[in-house]
Amino acid sequence: MSPFLALKVVHIVLAILAVGTSVTSTFWLARAGVDRDRLVWALDGARLFDRRIANPAYVLVLLTGIAMVATGTYRFDQGWIDAAIGLYLLIAAFGIVVFRPAARLQRAEAAADPTSAAYARIAARTWWYSWLTVAVVAMIVVLMVTKPI
């Protein structure tokens, strides 16, 4: 197997891990409902998955993508690569600046009272943030697969 092909396999597996972990968190929370203990457990589990699986996988996806370009097969001046990197940086900044603080607040509100209006508001917000993140990542996947520009 060529170095490029090995990198590509690793890149794809990491992308599956990152996206899959991100998507499943939303379903865990829905199954927990408003039971405080289950909800806090699900939120802590989602945070653990993000820290241990999704976030490292997203970083390694970027690094393996850069390594694939370094093999000479692709170039950084290709539009689909530029667009994908731009979206990646945008969603990473969004995750750090917007999503992470909202998730912390959701965890705090869940521990206090998951039946409160405050919890309902922050849970709705983080739900939309989750799906916005998944949508942007899906756009990156489409760019990677179709290479339209």
ABEGO torsion letter per residue (X at the ends): XBAAAAAAAAAAAAAAAAAAAAAAAAAAAAAAEABAAAAAAAAAAAAAAAAAAAAAAAAAAAAAAAAAAAAGABBAABAAAAAAAAAAAAAAAAAAAAAAAAAAAAAAAAAABAABAAAAAAAAAAAAAAAAAAAAAAAAAAAAAAGAX
